[in-house]
Amino acid sequence: MVHNKIANLVFSSSCTVYGQPDNLPVTESTPVKPATSPYGNTKKIAEDIISDTVKASAGLNSIALRYFNPVGAHQSALIGELPLGIPSNLMPYITQTAIGLRKTLKVYGNDYDTPDGTAIRDYIHVVDLAKAHIIALKRMLGIKMKSRYEVFNLGTGSGFSVLEVINSFEKSTGQKLEWEFAPRRLGDIEKIWADSSYSNIELGWKAQLGLEEMTKSAWEWQRL
């Protein structure tokens, strides 16, 4: 990038860099913990490499956007989420079960320290994420960064359990899901959600779309 005079980099990071936080919600100053999964470790390593490279390279700036749990699809229903094999993320597993590609949705863990025993995540619509990327690019191109490496949380600030997401999907789409409990998965954390107030204030960005809009848009893409 330095050799080719490409000055600005937006990095798709993840809330997985926080591991299982000691306090909720998490802010950008929440300590980064050892990763609980290989995926989370790649995000932590990449952030470290980018941060160090920015320090060592006068011509480089970067913004790391720490996504919480992106779900949903574009409102045109032309762009959606199609993972290879059996999905490891909840939303495509839900939609593939609803349309008959999967026999039963597995809910991993029902003994977490949460109101209904299932894991809690902060789900955010992919369209809201896309808008944050545009804002981040304009911030760098407009030379409005406060430092040459910045980090922002992208979440709604609300946590929803797996069962709450299932209920939302059934309500927004009218589709009944076949699901069953399964043992916890190694590497899954219990609960996490964002404090995105810094992003709200500093970027002028705020998530606009709610859980039912996320679940409905994911289904509209899947069924088409």
Sequence and secondary structure as in RCSB ss.txt:
>XXXX:A:sequence
MVHNKIANLVFSSSCTVYGQPDNLPVTESTPVKPATSPYGNTKKIAEDIISDTVKASAGLNSIALRYFNPVGAHQ
SALIGELPLGIPSNLMPYITQTAIGLRKTLKVYGNDYDTPDGTAIRDYIHVVDLAKAHIIALKRMLGIKMKSRYE
VFNLGTGSGFSVLEVINSFEKSTGQKLEWEFAPRRLGDIEKIWADSSYSNIELGWKAQLGLEEMTKSAWEWQRL
>XXXX:A:secstr
 TTTT  EEEEEEEGGGG S SSSSB TTS     SSHHHHHHHHHHHHHHHHHHH TT EEEEEEE EEE   T
TSSS    SSS SSHHHHHHHHHTTSSS EEEE S SSSTTSS EE EEEHHHHHHHHHHHHHHHHTT  SSSEE
EEEES S  EEHHHHHHHHHHHH     EEEE   TT  SB  B  HHHHHHT       HHHHHHHHHHHHH 
